[in-house]
Amino acid sequence: NKGIELLLSSLELCGGDPSVMSSITRLLTDLASRTKGMAALTRCGATGASMRVLMWVFKTYPSEDRLLNALIQLLVIRAPKEKQFALKARLCGILPLPLILVKRSTHRGVLLPLLQLLKFCCTKG
């Protein structure tokens, strides 16, 4: 758990380098794809941290598509396991983001995770 907490705090605090944030997000996504890693991420509050970072990245680096996609993919993996995902999304203010990104997106590979994120925001409440 200490390692995951360190990764989450590094993700939230290293606001200068999108490539470092993208690498940390990929590590967390890899952890989330494993059963034990998913439970540890839940205990550490990874969903809320990921949502806060997504909002910050969208405001600070709106053209950093690779990082935005990595964060959205992490949230899509986390959403089915999170009981109050929609509530957390509302509290963090990320509900308009998927719609904005869908309108802005030109790649088909990006649309599916965005639509899945929208679905979870609407159905998990």
C-alpha positions, 0 to 999 in steps of 0.5 A: 500500500505504501508504494501505491500511496507514493505513486498517487501522491507523486501523480498529484504533486508532479505537475510539471512533466506530462511524460512522468505523469503519463508513466505513473498513470500507466503503472497505476493502470497496470496495477488496476488490471490485477485483482490484488492491485485493484483492491489496493487502489480502492483502499488508497483512494485512487479514483478520487486522486485520478479524477483530480489529476484529470481535471488539473491536466485538462485545465493545464495541458489541454492538448496533452492527449496521451496523458488525458487518454491514460487517465481516462483509461485508468478511470474506465478500469476503476469505474466498475469496481467503484460503488460511488463512481458517479458521485465522486465524478460529480464532486470532482467536477469531471462530468463535462470533460468526457463530452468536451473530449468527445467533441474534440476527438478525431481518433476513433480509439479515444472515443470508446473509453470516453463513451464508457466513462460517460456511461459509468458517470450516468449509471453508477450513482 
